[in-house]
């Protein structure tokens, strides 16, 4: 797989954030292990967001809560935005995993 310069710069930033700037000193397996752990964490966050949305939706649609309807829709919008953000971050992790697996040098892009 080939990566464009813009992709490499973005992926290097993701690697700096999730693995650390000292990732050049770590073996490729350790870097991949860290990234896979982060990917699993995003999966758990997604599950928790969906469960929270179902929980609040059940309360709202069953009439258990006395809160006005607009509060539910605001909460639903916040959870939807959060899910979109988590999906975007997970996609960045996937790109970083592909980059590291492709054997690209994991050198930091710092000074």
VENGI-V575011 format. One record per run of one state. SS is the DSSP state (hx for helix, st for strand, lp for the rest). FROM is the first residue (numbers start at 1). TO is the last residue. If there is no record, write none. Layout:
ss: {SS;SS}
from: {FROM;FROM}
to: {TO;TO}
This chain:
ss: {lp;hx;lp;hx;lp;hx;lp;hx;lp}
from: {1;5;19;23;26;28;63;69;102}
to: {4;18;22;25;27;62;68;101;111}
